[in-house]
Amino acid sequence: MSVRVRFAPSPTGPLHIGGVRTALFNYLFAKKHGGTFYLRIEDTDQTRFVPGAESYIFEALEWLGIAPDETIGKNEKFGPYRQSERKGMYKQYADQLINSGWAYYAFDTAESLDAMRKEAEAAGKTFIYNWETRNKLNTSLSLTKDEIKNKINSGEPYVIRFKMFDGEKGERRIYATQDLIRGHVSFNLELLDDKVLFKSDGMPTYHLANIIDDHLMETSHVIRGEEWLPSMPLHVLLYKAFGWKAPEFAHLPLILKPIGNGKLSKRDGDKMGFPVFPLEWKDASSMTKSDGYRENGFFPEAVINFLALLGWNDGTEQEIFSLNELVEKFDLNRIHKAGAKFDPEKNKWFNHQYLIGKSDESLAKAFEKDVINRIGKCDFSFVEMTKIVSLIKERAHFVNEFWDLADYFFVAPTSYDEKAAKNWKEETPVLMQQVISEVNNIEDFTSVNIETLLKEWMTTNEIGMGKVMQPLRLSLVGALKGPHLFDIIEMIGKTETIKRIEKAIQTL
C-alpha cells in the first residue's frame, strides 16, 4: 500500500500550534515517501461546531505552505472529506458490529448512569461501563430481540457500545501492539470502558467515524498526538472487529509549557505574551481576540522550522532547514518519546535567522508599506529604503520592529533620552555649532567622506571623540542607538542633519 496520511481536525475553534505540528509531521512523512497528505474535517459533534473554524484551518495550512493534496473541493478521490456529509454510511457499520457480537445497544439514561456513579463513589469505588457491569445494565445483552426491536421502534434513546473485553470468550486481558515512535505498548483491557460508537440521533462518535473513514480513505499510517494513545487499543480492536488491516500508528510527544509542567495551552501564551495559533483568531461568542504568528510578524518558513524541531531532530547540530530539507531528512525514528518544551525566545531566534537571510529589497518593500501606514508617506527612494534596511535588519527579529530601530530616519526626534542627555555638557553647544560649520562645508556628502573630514577636524583641534560623537548621535536620533553614525548622516542629508543639531542645541 502506498503512503497515505491524514490530518483530521475538528472545527471547534482555532487550530492550536500543536495541531499544526501534527499536520506538518504528516505532510513531511507523506512527501518523504512520495505519498499523499489529505485533510478530513471531523465535525460529527455538531454541538461543538464553531463558525469560521473550518476556513481558518485551510487558511493556516496554506499560509504555512503545507496545504493538503486532497481535501474538500480538491482532488476528492475518496470524498466527501467532511464527516457530517458522510453520516449516512456509518449506521451500516455500527449494525455490522452488533450482528457480529462486537457491540451492543445500551438504553441507559443519563440520570441512571449518574446515579450509578454516585452510588459507586459512596462505596469508595469507580463506576466503569465495562465487561463487569454491562450485563447488569439496560442493554441488549439482557433483552430479547423483540424487546430490543420494540425499544428502538418506540423511539427510546440508545447508544451502541463496543465490547472492549469479554472474559466469557477467553480474550487475552493484556493487549499488546506496536507504535512507530514508542515501540511496544500494552494495555489492560479489563480496566477500559466500553466506548460509545453510535447514537440514536444517527451520528457516530469520533471513534467509529474515524476508523471507518481511515479505512475507506486507505490511510496507511496514523500520525497523531500523544493524547490519543489511550484510544489506541479501541481503534486497533475496531479494525480487528471489522476484519480490516489496521494502519501503522505513531503517537507524537506533547508540546510542553515554557515554564512548569503540562501541555502548552492558550493561557500560557496569554500569560507570557506569545501566540499559540498560526493566525489571529477572533472569538465571536466572547468578543475576544487571540494573537497569531502571522500577525505577530513571523515568517511561515520560520514557524515550520521551529515546529519541526519540537520533538524531532536529524541527529546533527543543524537548526535551520528549508521545507525541502525537512522532507528529505524527516524520519519517524528520530522523533522523541518525551515531551518537547516550547521556547518563545528560540522561536524569535528562528525568525531572526530567516529575516537576515532575506534580500534587503524584499524587506524594504514590507518596511515601506509599514512607514506609509504609520506617517502617511515615505520620502526615501526604494534604493534608499533598501540601504536603511541593510543598516538595521541585523538587530531585528521581525519586520514590524524596523520602525522602532529606524524611526529617526523618517522623523526628527521630539524628545531626548534622559540618561543619554547626561553626555550633553556645558561645552557641547559650542562644539555642535562647530560641527554644523564643518558639515555645511562638506560637498561629497557620503558616509565615508563625512566620517573622514569630521574625524580630521577633531584630531586637528584635539577634541575627544566622545565629546562630539555621543552628543551628535543624540541630536540626530534622540538616543544613543542606531547603526553607524555617518551612515545616518548620509541618509538624512545635510539640511536635515544641521536642522536636528540646531534643535538639540536649543532644547538641551
C-alpha positions as CSV (number, residue, x, y, z in Angstrom):
1,M,0.0,0.0,0.0
2,S,1.3,3.5,-0.9
3,V,1.7,6.0,1.9
4,R,-1.5,7.9,2.7
5,V,-1.6,10.0,5.8
6,R,-4.2,12.5,7.1
7,F,-4.7,15.5,9.3
8,A,-8.2,15.3,10.7
9,P,-9.0,18.3,12.9
10,S,-12.4,19.2,14.4
11,P,-13.8,22.7,13.6
12,T,-14.3,23.6,17.2
13,G,-12.1,26.7,17.3
14,P,-8.7,28.0,16.1
15,L,-6.0,25.5,15.1
16,H,-3.6,25.2,18.0
17,I,0.1,25.1,17.3
18,G,0.2,21.5,18.5
19,G,-2.3,20.6,15.8
20,V,-0.1,22.5,13.2
21,R,2.9,20.3,14.2
22,T,0.8,17.2,13.7
23,A,-0.2,18.4,10.3
24,L,3.4,19.2,9.5
25,F,4.8,15.8,10.5
26,N,2.1,14.1,8.4
27,Y,3.0,16.3,5.5
28,L,6.7,15.6,5.8
29,F,6.2,11.9,6.1
30,A,3.9,11.8,3.0
31,K,6.3,13.8,0.9
32,K,9.4,11.9,2.1
33,H,7.8,8.7,0.9
34,G,6.2,10.1,-2.3
35,G,2.7,9.6,-0.8
36,T,-0.4,11.6,-0.2
37,F,-1.3,14.0,2.6
38,Y,-5.0,14.6,2.9
39,L,-7.2,16.6,5.2
40,R,-10.6,15.4,6.6
41,I,-12.8,17.6,8.7
42,E,-14.2,15.7,11.6
43,D,-17.4,17.5,12.5
44,T,-19.6,14.8,13.9
45,D,-20.0,16.6,17.2
46,Q,-22.2,19.5,15.9
47,T,-22.7,20.9,19.4
48,R,-19.1,22.0,19.5
49,F,-19.0,23.3,15.9
50,V,-17.6,26.9,15.7
51,P,-18.4,29.0,12.6
52,G,-15.2,30.1,10.8
53,A,-13.1,27.4,12.3
54,E,-13.0,25.2,9.2
55,S,-11.9,28.0,6.9
56,Y,-9.3,29.1,9.5
57,I,-7.8,25.6,9.3
58,F,-7.4,25.7,5.5
59,E,-6.1,29.3,5.5
60,A,-3.5,28.4,8.2
61,L,-2.1,25.4,6.2
62,E,-2.0,27.5,3.0
63,W,-0.1,30.2,4.8
64,L,2.4,27.7,6.2
65,G,3.0,26.1,2.8
66,I,1.7,22.6,3.8
67,A,-1.7,22.5,2.1
68,P,-3.2,19.0,1.7
69,D,-3.1,17.1,-1.6
70,E,-6.7,16.0,-1.1
71,T,-9.5,17.7,0.8
72,I,-12.9,19.4,0.4
73,G,-13.1,20.7,-3.1
74,K,-9.6,19.4,-4.1
75,N,-8.8,16.0,-5.7
76,E,-11.7,14.4,-3.9
77,K,-10.7,10.8,-4.7
78,F,-12.3,9.5,-1.5
79,G,-14.9,12.2,-0.8
80,P,-16.8,13.6,0.9
81,Y,-14.0,14.9,3.1
82,R,-16.3,16.4,5.7
83,Q,-17.6,13.8,8.1
84,S,-21.1,15.3,8.5
85,E,-21.6,14.7,4.8
86,R,-20.7,11.0,5.3
87,K,-23.1,10.3,8.2
88,G,-25.4,8.1,6.0
89,M,-22.7,5.4,5.7
90,Y,-21.9,4.9,9.4
91,K,-25.1,3.1,10.6
92,Q,-24.4,0.0,8.4
93,Y,-21.0,-0.4,10.0
94,A,-22.5,0.0,13.5
95,D,-25.1,-2.6,12.7
96,Q,-22.3,-4.9,11.4
97,L,-20.6,-4.8,14.8
98,I,-23.9,-5.5,16.6
99,N,-24.5,-8.5,14.3
100,S,-21.0,-9.9,14.8
101,G,-21.2,-9.6,18.6
102,W,-18.6,-6.9,19.0
103,A,-21.1,-4.2,20.0
104,Y,-24.4,-3.9,21.8
105,Y,-27.3,-1.5,22.3
106,A,-27.4,0.4,25.6
107,F,-30.6,2.2,26.7
108,D,-29.4,3.7,30.0
109,T,-30.5,7.2,30.6
110,A,-28.1,9.9,31.7
111,E,-29.9,10.1,35.1
112,S,-29.5,6.4,35.7
113,L,-25.8,6.4,34.8
114,D,-25.2,9.4,37.1
115,A,-27.0,7.6,39.9
116,M,-24.7,4.6,39.5
117,R,-21.6,6.8,39.5
118,K,-22.7,8.4,42.8
119,E,-23.5,5.0,44.3
120,A,-20.1,3.7,43.4
121,E,-18.4,6.9,44.8
122,A,-20.3,6.5,48.1
123,A,-18.9,3.0,48.3
124,G,-15.4,4.2,47.6
125,K,-15.3,2.7,44.1
126,T,-15.3,4.0,40.5
127,F,-18.1,3.1,38.2
128,I,-16.9,1.8,34.8
129,Y,-19.2,0.8,32.0
130,N,-17.4,-2.4,31.0
131,W,-17.4,-6.2,31.0
132,E,-18.2,-6.4,34.7
133,T,-21.2,-4.1,34.6
134,R,-22.7,-4.3,31.1
135,N,-24.8,-7.4,31.7
136,K,-26.5,-5.8,34.8
137,L,-27.4,-2.6,32.9
138,N,-30.2,-1.7,30.5
139,T,-28.5,-3.2,27.4
140,S,-29.4,-5.5,24.6
141,L,-27.3,-8.2,26.2
142,S,-30.1,-8.9,28.7
143,L,-33.0,-8.4,26.3
144,T,-34.7,-10.5,23.7
145,K,-34.6,-9.5,20.0
146,D,-38.3,-8.4,20.2
147,E,-37.7,-6.3,23.3
148,I,-34.8,-4.6,21.5
149,K,-36.8,-4.0,18.4
150,N,-39.7,-2.6,20.4
151,K,-37.5,-0.2,22.3
152,I,-35.9,1.1,19.1
153,N,-39.2,1.4,17.2
154,S,-40.8,3.3,20.1
155,G,-38.1,5.9,19.8
156,E,-36.4,5.1,23.1
157,P,-32.9,6.8,23.1
158,Y,-30.0,4.5,22.9
159,V,-26.3,4.3,22.1
160,I,-24.2,1.5,20.6
161,R,-21.2,0.5,22.7
162,F,-18.2,-1.5,21.8
163,K,-17.2,-4.6,23.8
164,M,-13.6,-3.8,24.8
165,F,-13.2,-7.1,26.8
166,D,-15.3,-10.2,27.1
167,G,-14.0,-12.6,29.7
168,E,-16.5,-15.2,28.6
169,K,-14.8,-15.6,25.3
170,G,-11.5,-16.1,27.0
171,E,-10.0,-12.9,25.5
172,R,-6.5,-12.0,26.5
173,R,-6.6,-9.4,29.3
174,I,-3.4,-7.7,28.2
175,Y,-3.5,-6.3,24.6
176,A,-0.1,-5.5,23.1
177,T,0.8,-3.8,19.9
178,Q,3.4,-1.6,18.2
179,D,3.8,2.2,18.0
180,L,6.3,3.6,15.4
181,I,7.6,6.1,18.0
182,R,7.1,4.4,21.3
183,G,7.7,0.8,20.3
184,H,6.0,-2.0,22.2
185,V,2.9,-0.7,24.0
186,S,0.4,-2.8,26.1
187,F,-3.0,-2.2,27.7
188,N,-5.0,-4.0,30.3
189,L,-8.4,-4.4,28.6
190,E,-10.1,-5.3,31.9
191,L,-9.6,-1.7,33.0
192,L,-11.0,0.0,29.9
193,D,-14.6,1.1,29.4
194,D,-17.0,0.2,26.6
195,K,-16.9,3.3,24.5
196,V,-20.0,4.7,22.7
197,L,-19.7,4.3,19.0
198,F,-23.1,5.4,17.7
199,K,-26.0,7.5,19.0
200,S,-29.7,7.2,18.2
201,D,-29.6,10.6,16.5
202,G,-27.9,8.9,13.6
203,M,-24.4,10.3,14.3
204,P,-21.4,8.2,15.0
205,T,-18.9,9.2,17.7
206,Y,-15.4,10.2,16.8
207,H,-14.1,6.6,17.4
208,L,-16.3,4.9,14.9
209,A,-16.3,7.5,12.2
210,N,-12.5,7.9,12.5
211,I,-11.8,4.2,12.0
212,I,-14.3,3.8,9.1
213,D,-13.0,6.9,7.3
214,D,-9.4,6.0,7.7
215,H,-10.1,2.5,6.3
216,L,-12.3,3.8,3.4
217,M,-9.8,6.5,2.5
218,E,-7.0,3.9,2.6
219,T,-4.9,5.6,5.3
220,S,-1.6,3.7,5.7
221,H,-0.3,5.5,8.8
222,V,-2.0,7.4,11.6
223,I,0.4,10.0,13.0
224,R,-1.3,11.9,15.8
225,G,-0.8,13.4,19.2
226,E,0.1,11.6,22.4
227,E,-3.3,12.4,23.9
228,W,-4.8,9.7,21.5
229,L,-2.6,6.9,22.8
230,P,-5.2,5.7,25.4
231,S,-7.6,5.3,22.4
232,M,-5.2,3.1,20.5
233,P,-6.5,-0.3,21.9
234,L,-10.1,0.6,21.0
235,H,-9.1,1.7,17.5
236,V,-6.9,-1.4,16.8
237,L,-9.7,-3.7,18.1
238,L,-12.2,-2.0,15.9
239,Y,-10.1,-2.8,12.9
240,K,-10.0,-6.4,14.1
241,A,-13.7,-6.5,14.6
242,F,-14.3,-5.3,11.0
243,G,-11.7,-7.7,9.7
244,W,-9.7,-4.9,8.3
245,K,-5.9,-4.4,8.3
246,A,-5.0,-1.6,10.7
247,P,-2.8,1.2,9.7
248,E,0.5,1.7,11.5
249,F,0.3,4.1,14.4
250,A,2.7,6.8,15.6
251,H,1.9,9.0,18.6
252,L,3.8,12.3,18.8
253,P,5.1,13.8,22.1
254,L,3.3,16.7,23.7
255,I,4.4,20.3,23.3
256,L,5.0,21.4,26.8
257,K,4.7,24.7,28.6
258,P,7.7,27.0,28.6
259,I,7.6,27.2,32.4
260,G,6.3,24.4,34.7
261,N,4.7,21.2,33.7
262,G,1.9,20.2,31.4
263,K,0.7,20.7,27.9
264,L,1.1,24.1,26.2
265,S,-2.2,26.0,26.2
266,K,-3.7,29.3,25.1
267,R,-3.5,30.5,28.7
268,D,0.3,30.1,28.6
269,G,0.5,32.3,25.5
270,D,-1.8,34.9,27.0
271,K,0.2,35.0,30.2
272,M,3.7,35.1,28.6
273,G,2.8,37.2,25.6
274,F,3.4,34.8,22.7
275,P,0.9,33.3,20.1
276,V,-0.2,29.7,20.2
277,F,-2.2,29.9,17.0
278,P,-0.8,30.3,13.4
279,L,-3.3,33.1,12.5
280,E,-5.2,35.6,14.6
281,W,-8.5,34.3,15.9
282,K,-11.5,36.4,16.8
283,D,-14.0,34.7,19.0
284,A,-17.4,36.0,18.1
285,S,-19.1,34.5,21.2
286,S,-16.8,36.1,23.8
287,M,-15.7,39.0,21.6
288,T,-12.1,38.3,22.4
289,K,-9.1,38.1,20.1
290,S,-6.1,35.8,20.2
291,D,-2.8,36.6,18.5
292,G,-1.4,34.7,15.6
293,Y,2.1,34.0,14.4
294,R,1.3,35.6,11.0
295,E,0.0,38.8,12.5
296,N,2.9,38.9,15.0
297,G,5.4,39.2,12.1
298,F,6.6,35.6,11.9
299,F,7.6,34.2,8.5
300,P,5.8,30.9,7.7
301,E,9.0,29.1,7.0
302,A,10.4,30.1,10.4
303,V,7.2,28.7,12.1
304,I,7.6,25.5,10.1
305,N,11.3,25.3,11.1
306,F,10.9,25.7,14.8
307,L,7.8,23.4,14.9
308,A,9.7,20.6,13.1
309,L,12.4,20.7,15.9
310,L,9.8,20.4,18.7
311,G,10.3,16.7,19.3
312,W,12.4,15.8,16.2
313,N,15.9,16.3,15.0
314,D,18.1,14.8,12.2
315,G,20.9,13.7,14.6
316,T,23.1,16.7,13.7
317,E,23.7,20.2,15.1
318,Q,21.8,21.8,12.1
319,E,19.0,24.0,13.1
320,I,17.9,25.9,10.0
321,F,16.1,23.7,7.5
322,S,14.1,24.6,4.4
323,L,10.9,22.7,3.9
324,N,12.6,20.6,1.2
325,E,15.4,19.8,3.6
326,L,12.9,18.7,6.2
327,V,11.2,16.5,3.7
328,E,14.5,14.9,2.7
329,K,15.7,14.3,6.3
330,F,12.4,13.5,8.1
331,D,12.3,10.1,9.8
332,L,9.8,8.9,12.4
333,N,12.6,7.1,14.2
334,R,14.1,10.4,15.1
335,I,11.0,11.6,16.9
336,H,11.5,11.7,20.7
337,K,9.1,10.0,23.1
338,A,9.4,12.7,25.8
339,G,7.5,16.0,25.5
340,A,9.2,19.0,23.9
341,K,9.4,22.2,25.9
342,F,8.1,25.3,24.0
343,D,10.6,28.2,23.9
344,P,9.2,31.5,22.8
345,E,12.6,33.2,22.7
346,K,14.0,30.4,20.5
347,N,11.1,31.0,18.1
348,K,12.1,34.6,17.8
349,W,15.7,33.5,17.1
350,F,14.4,31.3,14.2
351,N,12.5,34.2,12.8
352,H,15.6,36.4,13.0
353,Q,17.6,33.9,11.1
354,Y,15.1,33.9,8.3
355,L,14.8,37.7,8.4
356,I,18.6,38.3,7.9
357,G,18.6,35.7,5.2
358,K,16.0,37.6,3.1
359,S,17.1,40.1,0.5
360,D,17.2,43.8,1.5
361,E,14.9,44.5,-1.4
362,S,12.1,42.2,-0.3
363,L,12.3,43.6,3.3
364,A,12.4,47.2,2.0
365,K,9.0,46.6,0.3
366,A,7.4,45.4,3.5
367,F,9.0,48.2,5.5
368,E,8.0,50.9,3.0
369,K,4.3,49.8,3.5
370,D,4.7,50.0,7.3
371,V,6.2,53.5,7.1
372,I,3.4,54.8,4.9
373,N,0.8,53.2,7.3
374,R,2.4,55.0,10.2
375,I,3.1,58.5,8.9
376,G,1.2,58.6,5.6
377,K,4.3,59.0,3.3
378,C,7.8,57.7,2.6
379,D,10.2,60.4,1.4
380,F,13.0,57.9,0.7
381,S,13.5,56.2,-2.7
382,F,13.3,52.4,-2.8
383,V,17.1,52.3,-3.2
384,E,17.5,54.4,0.0
385,M,14.9,52.2,1.8
386,T,17.0,49.2,0.9
387,K,20.0,50.9,2.3
388,I,18.2,51.7,5.6
389,V,17.1,48.0,5.9
390,S,20.6,46.8,5.4
391,L,21.7,49.1,8.3
392,I,19.1,47.8,10.8
393,K,18.0,44.3,10.0
394,E,20.7,42.5,12.0
395,R,19.2,44.0,15.1
396,A,15.6,42.9,14.4
397,H,13.6,39.7,14.9
398,F,10.6,40.9,12.9
399,V,9.9,43.4,10.1
400,N,7.5,45.2,12.4
401,E,10.4,46.0,14.7
402,F,12.1,48.0,11.9
403,W,10.2,51.2,12.8
404,D,11.5,51.3,16.4
405,L,15.0,50.7,15.1
406,A,14.8,53.3,12.3
407,D,12.1,55.9,13.1
408,Y,14.7,58.7,13.3
409,F,15.4,58.3,9.6
410,F,11.9,59.4,8.8
411,V,11.0,61.8,11.6
412,A,13.2,64.1,13.7
413,P,13.4,63.3,17.5
414,T,10.9,65.3,19.5
415,S,12.5,64.3,22.8
416,Y,15.8,63.1,24.1
417,D,16.7,60.1,26.2
418,E,17.3,61.4,29.7
419,K,20.2,59.1,30.5
420,A,21.9,59.8,27.2
421,A,21.4,63.6,27.7
422,K,23.9,63.4,30.5
423,N,26.5,63.4,27.8
424,W,25.5,66.9,26.9
425,K,28.0,69.1,28.8
426,E,28.4,72.8,29.2
427,E,30.8,73.0,26.2
428,T,28.7,70.8,24.0
429,P,26.6,73.6,22.3
430,V,29.8,75.3,21.1
431,L,31.2,72.0,19.7
432,M,27.9,71.3,18.0
433,Q,27.9,74.7,16.3
434,Q,31.4,73.9,15.0
435,V,30.1,70.5,13.7
436,I,27.4,72.4,11.9
437,S,30.0,74.6,10.2
438,E,32.1,71.5,9.2
439,V,29.0,69.6,7.9
440,N,27.9,72.7,5.9
441,N,31.3,72.8,4.1
442,I,31.2,69.1,3.0
443,E,30.4,68.7,-0.7
444,D,30.8,65.0,-1.2
445,F,28.1,64.0,1.3
446,T,28.8,60.3,1.6
447,S,29.3,58.4,4.8
448,V,33.0,57.6,4.3
449,N,33.9,61.2,3.3
450,I,31.8,62.7,6.2
451,E,33.5,60.5,8.7
452,T,37.0,61.2,7.3
453,L,36.5,65.0,7.4
454,L,34.9,65.2,10.8
455,K,37.5,63.0,12.4
456,E,40.3,65.0,10.8
457,W,38.7,68.2,12.3
458,M,38.5,66.6,15.7
459,T,42.1,65.3,15.5
460,T,43.4,68.6,14.3
461,N,41.7,70.5,17.1
462,E,42.5,67.8,19.7
463,I,38.8,67.3,20.5
464,G,38.0,63.9,22.1
465,M,35.8,61.7,20.0
466,G,33.3,61.1,22.9
467,K,32.7,64.8,23.3
468,V,31.4,65.0,19.8
469,M,30.1,61.6,18.7
470,Q,27.7,61.0,21.5
471,P,26.1,64.4,21.6
472,L,25.9,64.3,17.7
473,R,24.1,60.9,17.8
474,L,21.8,62.2,20.5
475,S,21.0,65.2,18.3
476,L,20.1,63.2,15.3
477,V,18.5,60.1,16.8
478,G,17.2,61.2,20.2
479,A,19.1,58.4,21.9
480,L,22.4,56.6,21.8
481,K,21.2,53.9,19.4
482,G,21.2,53.1,15.8
483,P,23.8,52.0,13.1
484,H,27.0,53.7,12.1
485,L,26.5,57.4,12.8
486,F,27.9,58.6,9.5
487,D,25.5,56.3,7.6
488,I,22.7,58.0,9.4
489,I,24.0,61.5,8.4
490,E,24.4,60.5,4.8
491,M,20.8,59.1,4.7
492,I,19.0,62.0,6.3
493,G,21.1,64.6,4.3
494,K,23.0,67.8,5.0
495,T,19.9,70.1,5.6
496,E,18.2,67.7,8.0
497,T,21.4,67.0,9.9
498,I,22.0,70.7,10.5
499,K,18.4,71.3,11.4
500,R,18.4,68.5,14.0
501,I,21.7,69.7,15.6
502,E,20.3,73.2,15.9
503,K,17.1,71.9,17.5
504,A,19.2,69.9,20.0
505,I,21.2,73.0,20.9
506,Q,18.0,74.9,21.6
507,T,16.4,72.1,23.5
508,L,19.2,70.6,25.5
